[in-house]
Amino acid sequence: MQFIKVSLPVVGEEEVSAVRDVILSGKYISGEKVMQFEQKFSEYINVKFSAAVNSGTAALHVALACLDVGQGDEVIVPPMTFMSTITAVLHQNATPIFADIDKDSFCICPDDFERKITEKTKAVIPVHLYGNSAQMDKIMEIANKHGIYVVEDCAQAHGTEYKEKKVGSIGHIGTFSFFATKHITTGEGGIITSNNEEWIDKAKIIRSHGMINRDEHVYLGYNYRMTEIAAAMGLVQLKKIDDFNHKRINNSLCILNSLKESDQSWFIIPKLNQYIKHTFFWCPLIIKNNIDTTLVVKKLLQKGIETRQRYQKPLNTQKILEKVNPDYKHIMLSNAEFFAGKIIGLPNHPKLTDDNIEYIIESVKNLFN
């Protein structure tokens, strides 16, 4: 029986050669390759400036630090995302405030974002989930009206476009991850994007211990630098991202469009907006409320199909947050509660063959037959 992985890093001899050259050069940290990668990624996203770091989590943390988010500030966040979106806020001694998700995109709901604004609100972090985009027009309108920074979390949305603008270029500052499973990878890595030169200059200081020379530290900094090895790999991957995304999109649409024509007694096809170029970090399928999602995942695995099943609990109910505020778990977030644990990701990576895709479609169609 074949086994189809849900995600695979797509790398080859070109990446191996680029990394080998850096290893043999003996120059490993914050050099020419990092600067080239920052420039090329800025051009790709269509922003003026970027600062590369060693993870997507570091990118979020540094972005908030650049905006002087700190104690007494509130940052509005969605409850259905990876924990880094929240921990970055906590590491800045700020308070996460949860706004519900939109039931179509699964990204933060603009209306609930506006309802959660107080005089302490300093920023909002719209997460572009599964390769989709949050409703950025409305988010920016609300944020600008109230003087709030918009930090785009694009860890799952490299190349995603909202009304022909790439995410990471729409808000005040953007962050990306280059973890092994992302649209492109540097193994581990991240980057901060913005048109504000002052913030990016500050980010480059914060990422390297807050120092401007070997003896002067002007900010509270961290060891968040990207390596030359990672940047060399990233430069090669960046040349391939449009091809990777084209295959992700085609694979996902082929699967979802085929499933539309089948019996949908146990799943729902997510709504896709025409003005969003969805790059499908996940090929998402909503499991109906009367069906055990864990059973679906198990049955697909028995057929040799791996799936993603994440965000089974809204983040406000995570045990670690009880230490921050015991009342978090009592917040009413009806859409997040409804969808948490009910969305799976089918395989859609660029290495899938036509036979793989056909097998996935037929397996889903006949899962309960």
Secondary structure, 3 states (H helix, E strand, C coil): CCCECCCCCCCCHHHHHHHHHHHHHCCCECCHHHHHHHHHHHHHHCCCEEEEECCHHHHHHHHHHHCCCCCCCEEEECCCCCCHHHHHHHHCCCEEEECCECCCCCCECHHHHHHCCCCCEEEECCECHHHCCCCHHHHHHHHHHHCCEEEEECCCCCCCEECCEECCCCCCEEEEECECCCCCCCECCEEEEECCHHHHHHHHHHCECCEEECCEECCCCCECECEHHHHHHHHHHHHHHHHHHHHHHHHHHHHHHHHHCCCCCCEECCCCCCCEECCCCCEEEEECCCCCHHHHHHHHHHCCECCECCCCCCHHHCHHHHCCCHHHHHCCCHHHHHHCCCEEEECCCCCCCHHHHHHHHHHHHCCCC
